[in-house]
């Protein structure tokens, strides 16, 4: 399973109410049994960072397109350190 980070913009996601409506329901981030949008961060400058754990990049690409995500950068993740836990991805 791979992980990817996308950086870009999504129209309206600088508004907390729209961000919440678009992402709160499980079906909005649990795309299928093998694809999960693990984190979405709306930055103060209007950009959005989204992290995906999926079988293929195409699964993440489909979610990005569905949400209207205008991608500036899409990169595989090599390793992660989160709250003291370290994972090698590739």
SULMO-V337998 format. One record per backbone hydrogen bond with DSSP energy under -0.5 kcal/mol. NH is the residue of the N-H (numbers start at 1). CO is the residue of the C=O. If there is no record, write none. Layout:
NH,CO ; NH,CO
This chain:
2,54 ; 4,52 ; 5,75 ; 6,50 ; 7,73 ; 8,48 ; 9,70 ; 13,10 ; 15,12 ; 16,14 ; 19,15 ; 20,16 ; 21,17 ; 22,18 ; 23,19 ; 24,20 ; 28,25 ; 29,25 ; 29,26 ; 30,26 ; 31,29 ; 31,35 ; 32,35 ; 35,32 ; 36,53 ; 37,29 ; 38,36 ; 38,51 ; 39,51 ; 41,49 ; 43,41 ; 43,47 ; 46,43 ; 48,8 ; 49,41 ; 50,6 ; 51,39 ; 52,4 ; 53,36 ; 54,2 ; 54,52 ; 59,56 ; 60,56 ; 61,57 ; 62,58 ; 63,59 ; 64,60 ; 65,61 ; 66,62 ; 67,63 ; 68,64 ; 68,65 ; 69,64 ; 70,9 ; 71,69 ; 72,7 ; 73,7 ; 75,5 ; 77,3 ; 80,87 ; 82,85 ; 85,82 ; 87,80 ; 89,78 ; 89,87 ; 90,78
